Amino acid sequence: MREPPQSTPEGQIFNSNLQEFAVKCDYVCGLESNGKITPHEAYQRIKALYKELKHSRKQLNIKPE
């Protein structure tokens, strides 16, 4: 039986990265909602954040489920 990803050190690091991604996305959405950045800029920022998250998953050698 395979160990749940969260119980490995890599899984814990990725979980932390995932939580940071969520906080940053929330911040970007707030900026867009308040008119501080355009919807396109918000999209670009979230897209870049997702790319970083995806890279961290690959670096930690975590397989998508």
KOLGU-4560 file (N, C-alpha, C; in nm, 3 decimals, padded with zeros to 5 digits):
<recs>
<n_xx: 00.084 n_yy: -00.119 n_zz: 00.000 ca_xx: 00.000 ca_yy: 00.000 ca_zz: 00.000 c_xx: 00.088 c_yy: 00.124 c_zz: 00.000 mol: A seq: 1 type: MET>
<n_xx: 00.052 n_yy: 00.220 n_zz: -00.081 ca_xx: 00.130 ca_yy: 00.342 ca_zz: -00.094 c_xx: 00.103 c_yy: 00.438 c_zz: 00.020 mol: A seq: 2 type: ARG>
<n_xx: 00.209 n_yy: 00.503 n_zz: 00.066 ca_xx: 00.198 ca_yy: 00.599 ca_zz: 00.176 c_xx: 00.133 c_yy: 00.728 c_zz: 00.125 mol: A seq: 3 type: GLU>
<n_xx: 00.042 n_yy: 00.789 n_zz: 00.203 ca_xx: -00.018 ca_yy: 00.916 ca_zz: 00.159 c_xx: 00.090 c_yy: 01.022 c_zz: 00.141 mol: A seq: 4 type: PRO>
<n_xx: 00.081 n_yy: 01.104 n_zz: 00.036 ca_xx: 00.186 ca_yy: 01.203 ca_zz: 00.008 c_xx: 00.214 c_yy: 01.298 c_zz: 00.124 mol: A seq: 5 type: PRO>
<n_xx: 00.112 n_yy: 01.332 n_zz: 00.204 ca_xx: 00.131 ca_yy: 01.427 ca_zz: 00.313 c_xx: 00.221 c_yy: 01.373 c_zz: 00.423 mol: A seq: 6 type: GLN>
<n_xx: 00.237 n_yy: 01.241 n_zz: 00.432 ca_xx: 00.313 ca_yy: 01.183 ca_zz: 00.542 c_xx: 00.462 c_yy: 01.176 c_zz: 00.512 mol: A seq: 7 type: SER>
<n_xx: 00.503 n_yy: 01.212 n_zz: 00.392 ca_xx: 00.646 ca_yy: 01.214 ca_zz: 00.359 c_xx: 00.698 c_yy: 01.356 c_zz: 00.375 mol: A seq: 8 type: THR>
<n_xx: 00.829 n_yy: 01.372 n_zz: 00.397 ca_xx: 00.883 ca_yy: 01.509 ca_zz: 00.406 c_xx: 00.856 c_yy: 01.590 c_zz: 00.278 mol: A seq: 9 type: PRO>
<n_xx: 00.866 n_yy: 01.525 n_zz: 00.163 ca_xx: 00.839 ca_yy: 01.593 ca_zz: 00.036 c_xx: 00.694 c_yy: 01.636 c_zz: 00.028 mol: A seq: 10 type: GLU>
<n_xx: 00.606 n_yy: 01.548 n_zz: 00.075 ca_xx: 00.464 ca_yy: 01.580 ca_zz: 00.075 c_xx: 00.431 c_yy: 01.696 c_zz: 00.166 mol: A seq: 11 type: GLY>
<n_xx: 00.498 n_yy: 01.703 n_zz: 00.278 ca_xx: 00.475 ca_yy: 01.814 ca_zz: 00.371 c_xx: 00.524 c_yy: 01.945 c_zz: 00.311 mol: A seq: 12 type: GLN>
<n_xx: 00.638 n_yy: 01.941 n_zz: 00.243 ca_xx: 00.690 ca_yy: 02.061 ca_zz: 00.177 c_xx: 00.594 c_yy: 02.106 c_zz: 00.067 mol: A seq: 13 type: ILE>
<n_xx: 00.546 n_yy: 02.009 n_zz: -00.013 ca_xx: 00.453 ca_yy: 02.044 ca_zz: -00.119 c_xx: 00.323 c_yy: 02.100 c_zz: -00.061 mol: A seq: 14 type: PHE>
<n_xx: 00.275 n_yy: 02.042 n_zz: 00.047 ca_xx: 00.154 ca_yy: 02.092 ca_zz: 00.111 c_xx: 00.173 c_yy: 02.237 c_zz: 00.155 mol: A seq: 15 type: ASN>
<n_xx: 00.290 n_yy: 02.267 n_zz: 00.209 ca_xx: 00.321 ca_yy: 02.405 ca_zz: 00.247 c_xx: 00.323 c_yy: 02.496 c_zz: 00.124 mol: A seq: 16 type: SER>
<n_xx: 00.382 n_yy: 02.449 n_zz: 00.015 ca_xx: 00.384 ca_yy: 02.526 ca_zz: -00.110 c_xx: 00.244 c_yy: 02.548 c_zz: -00.164 mol: A seq: 17 type: ASN>
<n_xx: 00.160 n_yy: 02.446 n_zz: -00.150 ca_xx: 00.022 ca_yy: 02.456 ca_zz: -00.196 c_xx: -00.056 c_yy: 02.559 c_zz: -00.115 mol: A seq: 18 type: LEU>
<n_xx: -00.034 n_yy: 02.561 n_zz: 00.016 ca_xx: -00.100 ca_yy: 02.660 ca_zz: 00.100 c_xx: -00.053 c_yy: 02.801 c_zz: 00.065 mol: A seq: 19 type: GLN>
<n_xx: 00.077 n_yy: 02.816 n_zz: 00.040 ca_xx: 00.131 ca_yy: 02.947 ca_zz: 00.000 c_xx: 00.071 c_yy: 02.991 c_zz: -00.133 mol: A seq: 20 type: GLU>
<n_xx: 00.056 n_yy: 02.898 n_zz: -00.227 ca_xx: -00.006 ca_yy: 02.927 ca_zz: -00.356 c_xx: -00.148 c_yy: 02.980 c_zz: -00.335 mol: A seq: 21 type: PHE>
<n_xx: -00.224 n_yy: 02.915 n_zz: -00.249 ca_xx: -00.362 ca_yy: 02.956 ca_zz: -00.223 c_xx: -00.369 c_yy: 03.097 c_zz: -00.163 mol: A seq: 22 type: ALA>
<n_xx: -00.279 n_yy: 03.127 n_zz: -00.070 ca_xx: -00.276 ca_yy: 03.260 ca_zz: -00.008 c_xx: -00.242 c_yy: 03.366 c_zz: -00.111 mol: A seq: 23 type: VAL>
<n_xx: -00.142 n_yy: 03.338 n_zz: -00.195 ca_xx: -00.102 ca_yy: 03.435 ca_zz: -00.297 c_xx: -00.212 c_yy: 03.455 c_zz: -00.401 mol: A seq: 24 type: LYS>
<n_xx: -00.281 n_yy: 03.347 n_zz: -00.438 ca_xx: -00.392 ca_yy: 03.360 ca_zz: -00.534 c_xx: -00.503 c_yy: 03.446 c_zz: -00.474 mol: A seq: 25 type: CYS>
<n_xx: -00.531 n_yy: 03.425 n_zz: -00.347 ca_xx: -00.633 ca_yy: 03.505 ca_zz: -00.278 c_xx: -00.594 c_yy: 03.653 c_zz: -00.280 mol: A seq: 26 type: ASP>
<n_xx: -00.467 n_yy: 03.681 n_zz: -00.257 ca_xx: -00.417 ca_yy: 03.819 ca_zz: -00.259 c_xx: -00.434 c_yy: 03.880 c_zz: -00.398 mol: A seq: 27 type: TYR>
<n_xx: -00.396 n_yy: 03.806 n_zz: -00.501 ca_xx: -00.409 ca_yy: 03.854 ca_zz: -00.639 c_xx: -00.556 c_yy: 03.879 c_zz: -00.672 mol: A seq: 28 type: VAL>
<n_xx: -00.643 n_yy: 03.790 n_zz: -00.631 ca_xx: -00.787 ca_yy: 03.808 ca_zz: -00.656 c_xx: -00.839 c_yy: 03.934 c_zz: -00.586 mol: A seq: 29 type: CYS>
<n_xx: -00.789 n_yy: 03.959 n_zz: -00.467 ca_xx: -00.828 ca_yy: 04.081 ca_zz: -00.395 c_xx: -00.782 c_yy: 04.206 c_zz: -00.467 mol: A seq: 30 type: GLY>
<n_xx: -00.660 n_yy: 04.203 n_zz: -00.519 ca_xx: -00.610 ca_yy: 04.318 ca_zz: -00.595 c_xx: -00.697 c_yy: 04.344 c_zz: -00.718 mol: A seq: 31 type: LEU>
<n_xx: -00.733 n_yy: 04.236 n_zz: -00.786 ca_xx: -00.816 ca_yy: 04.251 ca_zz: -00.906 c_xx: -00.957 c_yy: 04.300 c_zz: -00.869 mol: A seq: 32 type: GLU>
<n_xx: -01.013 n_yy: 04.244 n_zz: -00.764 ca_xx: -01.149 ca_yy: 04.283 ca_zz: -00.721 c_xx: -01.156 c_yy: 04.430 c_zz: -00.682 mol: A seq: 33 type: SER>
<n_xx: -01.047 n_yy: 04.481 n_zz: -00.626 ca_xx: -01.043 ca_yy: 04.621 ca_zz: -00.583 c_xx: -00.991 c_yy: 04.716 c_zz: -00.690 mol: A seq: 34 type: ASN>
<n_xx: -00.973 n_yy: 04.665 n_zz: -00.811 ca_xx: -00.933 ca_yy: 04.750 ca_zz: -00.922 c_xx: -00.787 c_yy: 04.791 c_zz: -00.923 mol: A seq: 35 type: GLY>
<n_xx: -00.705 n_yy: 04.727 n_zz: -00.843 ca_xx: -00.562 ca_yy: 04.762 ca_zz: -00.838 c_xx: -00.484 c_yy: 04.704 c_zz: -00.957 mol: A seq: 36 type: LYS>
<n_xx: -00.532 n_yy: 04.590 n_zz: -01.008 ca_xx: -00.472 ca_yy: 04.530 ca_zz: -01.127 c_xx: -00.585 c_yy: 04.487 c_zz: -01.221 mol: A seq: 37 type: ILE>
<n_xx: -00.552 n_yy: 04.469 n_zz: -01.346 ca_xx: -00.652 ca_yy: 04.427 ca_zz: -01.445 c_xx: -00.678 c_yy: 04.277 c_zz: -01.434 mol: A seq: 38 type: THR>
<n_xx: -00.791 n_yy: 04.231 n_zz: -01.487 ca_xx: -00.814 ca_yy: 04.087 ca_zz: -01.489 c_xx: -00.704 c_yy: 04.011 c_zz: -01.563 mol: A seq: 39 type: PRO>
<n_xx: -00.653 n_yy: 04.070 n_zz: -01.670 ca_xx: -00.545 ca_yy: 04.005 ca_zz: -01.745 c_xx: -00.420 c_yy: 03.992 c_zz: -01.659 mol: A seq: 40 type: HIS>
<n_xx: -00.386 n_yy: 04.098 n_zz: -01.585 ca_xx: -00.269 ca_yy: 04.094 ca_zz: -01.496 c_xx: -00.289 c_yy: 03.989 c_zz: -01.387 mol: A seq: 41 type: GLU>
<n_xx: -00.410 n_yy: 03.981 n_zz: -01.333 ca_xx: -00.439 ca_yy: 03.879 ca_zz: -01.231 c_xx: -00.421 c_yy: 03.739 c_zz: -01.289 mol: A seq: 42 type: ALA>
<n_xx: -00.471 n_yy: 03.719 n_zz: -01.408 ca_xx: -00.455 ca_yy: 03.590 ca_zz: -01.475 c_xx: -00.308 c_yy: 03.556 c_zz: -01.493 mol: A seq: 43 type: TYR>
<n_xx: -00.231 n_yy: 03.652 n_zz: -01.541 ca_xx: -00.088 ca_yy: 03.629 ca_zz: -01.564 c_xx: -00.015 c_yy: 03.595 c_zz: -01.434 mol: A seq: 44 type: GLN>
<n_xx: -00.049 n_yy: 03.666 n_zz: -01.327 ca_xx: 00.016 ca_yy: 03.641 ca_zz: -01.198 c_xx: -00.019 c_yy: 03.502 c_zz: -01.144 mol: A seq: 45 type: ARG>
<n_xx: -00.146 n_yy: 03.465 n_zz: -01.155 ca_xx: -00.187 ca_yy: 03.334 ca_zz: -01.105 c_xx: -00.128 c_yy: 03.223 c_zz: -01.192 mol: A seq: 46 type: ILE>
<n_xx: -00.120 n_yy: 03.247 n_zz: -01.320 ca_xx: -00.058 ca_yy: 03.151 ca_zz: -01.411 c_xx: 00.089 c_yy: 03.129 c_zz: -01.372 mol: A seq: 47 type: LYS>
<n_xx: 00.161 n_yy: 03.236 n_zz: -01.339 ca_xx: 00.301 ca_yy: 03.225 ca_zz: -01.298 c_xx: 00.312 c_yy: 03.152 c_zz: -01.163 mol: A seq: 48 type: ALA>
<n_xx: 00.221 n_yy: 03.181 n_zz: -01.072 ca_xx: 00.222 ca_yy: 03.113 ca_zz: -00.943 c_xx: 00.198 c_yy: 02.963 c_zz: -00.961 mol: A seq: 49 type: LEU>
<n_xx: 00.106 n_yy: 02.927 n_zz: -01.051 ca_xx: 00.078 ca_yy: 02.786 ca_zz: -01.077 c_xx: 00.200 c_yy: 02.717 c_zz: -01.138 mol: A seq: 50 type: TYR>
<n_xx: 00.268 n_yy: 02.788 n_zz: -01.227 ca_xx: 00.388 ca_yy: 02.732 ca_zz: -01.289 c_xx: 00.494 c_yy: 02.702 c_zz: -01.182 mol: A seq: 51 type: LYS>
<n_xx: 00.509 n_yy: 02.793 n_zz: -01.084 ca_xx: 00.602 ca_yy: 02.771 ca_zz: -00.973 c_xx: 00.561 c_yy: 02.649 c_zz: -00.891 mol: A seq: 52 type: GLU>
<n_xx: 00.432 n_yy: 02.638 n_zz: -00.863 ca_xx: 00.381 ca_yy: 02.525 ca_zz: -00.785 c_xx: 00.406 c_yy: 02.393 c_zz: -00.859 mol: A seq: 53 type: LEU>
<n_xx: 00.379 n_yy: 02.393 n_zz: -00.987 ca_xx: 00.400 ca_yy: 02.273 ca_zz: -01.068 c_xx: 00.548 c_yy: 02.234 c_zz: -01.070 mol: A seq: 54 type: LYS>
<n_xx: 00.635 n_yy: 02.334 n_zz: -01.080 ca_xx: 00.779 ca_yy: 02.309 ca_zz: -01.079 c_xx: 00.822 c_yy: 02.250 c_zz: -00.944 mol: A seq: 55 type: HIS>
<n_xx: 00.767 n_yy: 02.302 n_zz: -00.835 ca_xx: 00.803 ca_yy: 02.248 ca_zz: -00.702 c_xx: 00.759 c_yy: 02.102 c_zz: -00.689 mol: A seq: 56 type: SER>
<n_xx: 00.642 n_yy: 02.069 n_zz: -00.745 ca_xx: 00.595 ca_yy: 01.930 ca_zz: -00.741 c_xx: 00.691 c_yy: 01.839 c_zz: -00.815 mol: A seq: 57 type: ARG>
<n_xx: 00.738 n_yy: 01.885 n_zz: -00.931 ca_xx: 00.832 ca_yy: 01.805 ca_zz: -01.009 c_xx: 00.966 c_yy: 01.792 c_zz: -00.937 mol: A seq: 58 type: LYS>
<n_xx: 01.013 n_yy: 01.902 n_zz: -00.877 ca_xx: 01.140 ca_yy: 01.899 ca_zz: -00.804 c_xx: 01.134 c_yy: 01.804 c_zz: -00.685 mol: A seq: 59 type: GLN>
<n_xx: 01.018 n_yy: 01.797 n_zz: -00.622 ca_xx: 01.001 ca_yy: 01.709 ca_zz: -00.505 c_xx: 00.967 c_yy: 01.566 c_zz: -00.546 mol: A seq: 60 type: LEU>
<n_xx: 00.953 n_yy: 01.543 n_zz: -00.676 ca_xx: 00.924 ca_yy: 01.412 ca_zz: -00.733 c_xx: 00.793 c_yy: 01.355 c_zz: -00.680 mol: A seq: 61 type: ASN>
<n_xx: 00.691 n_yy: 01.439 n_zz: -00.677 ca_xx: 00.558 ca_yy: 01.398 ca_zz: -00.634 c_xx: 00.473 c_yy: 01.375 c_zz: -00.758 mol: A seq: 62 type: ILE>
<n_xx: 00.419 n_yy: 01.257 n_zz: -00.768 ca_xx: 00.336 ca_yy: 01.221 ca_zz: -00.885 c_xx: 00.195 c_yy: 01.274 c_zz: -00.866 mol: A seq: 63 type: LYS>
<n_xx: 00.135 n_yy: 01.329 n_zz: -00.971 ca_xx: -00.005 ca_yy: 01.371 ca_zz: -00.961 c_xx: -00.096 c_yy: 01.249 c_zz: -00.942 mol: A seq: 64 type: PRO>
<n_xx: -00.200 n_yy: 01.266 n_zz: -00.866 ca_xx: -00.291 ca_yy: 01.154 ca_zz: -00.841 c_xx: -00.407 c_yy: 01.155 c_zz: -00.935 mol: A seq: 65 type: GLU>
</recs>
